[in-house]
């Protein structure tokens, strides 16, 4: 346990040291630049002061702002400036700026007396007079520096969030591609195709040519639907159900006397957005584990309803239920794992997904996501 804590703490400490080095490096650059400019300016006027003391003086001056930088960044996070709150927040940050400027003026004057950057310190004044003179003459510079640190902090945060959104979009695209690949593999599964083509052959032998043509068209539509929605993360529920019906039509050929389908879809949910190809893996799982292993007829159903700001979808069967060692609420399998990951990426903590035994028998998978109307209405 201690070794694990140390291994986790070491990278965090290195990251903190790197950030601190970058901050002090930036302010040290300004210190060297300012000290060099002052030294050259004084030499051009015939005054020869110690460059070492001038540099130490400027380093101490700018190091104060280096110490203030994390404080200002934290204040920026605690009091963010948004379009709705900017008048109040700008006033808040001005107050903090004046406070930090006063602390800076006091520390700067103390360090000036301590370091004595000039070879001859003339016209020395009481510290209080020096403090007031420094504060009033440099307040506009302090406001500029405070605002720059705040702006750079916001810009960096926006950049980080932008990269996170890019990474999240990339993960979603990868997961959608996996779902589409899984659907295609399901559709091209040898047993699935064999049973479908065998059923079509039987219809032809029986002279039911119209039914055979309809079944071929259904298989074609199923494949085409998968490819037509390529790249779409979310689709209206009605489109997801259209695809599901194509899939179930062919599965009912495979289990003509054993598969019953129940659909209880509230009309107000049809235009709600749902993840593309989210229901097919759940229905496939229900057929595979709830219908296929037994000889008796069974039911697979889908329910959808709106619960205020939430959309709830249930996929269920009346089969034997979960295995005794299956973790409750954490349905296994690649299809379910991919479903869980996609929902987490799309909705974060704003969703719920669980797979549980039904009290009346069978298994029920429940998806709860925010209710949002699709733009494809």
Buried (B, 14 or more C-beta within 10 A) or exposed (E): EEEEEEEEEEEEEEEEEEEEEEBBEBBBEBBEEBBBEBBEEBEEEEEEBBBEBBBBBBBBBBBBBBBBBBEBBEBBEEBEBEEEEEEEBEEBBEEBBBEBBBBBBBBBBBBBEEBBBBEEEEEEEEEEEBBBEBBEEBBEEBBEBBBEBBEBBBEEBEEEEEEEEEEEEEBBEEBBEBBBEBBEEBBEEEEBEEBBEEBBEEBBEEEBEEBBEBBBEBBEBBBEBBEEBEEBBBBBBBBBBBBBBBBBBBBBBBBEEBBBBEEEBBEEBBBBBBBBBBBBBBBBBBBBBBBBEEEEEBBBBBBBBBEEEBBBBBBBBBBBBBEEEBEEEEBEBEBBEBBBBBBBBBBEEEBBBBBBBBEEEBBBBBBBBEBEEBEEE
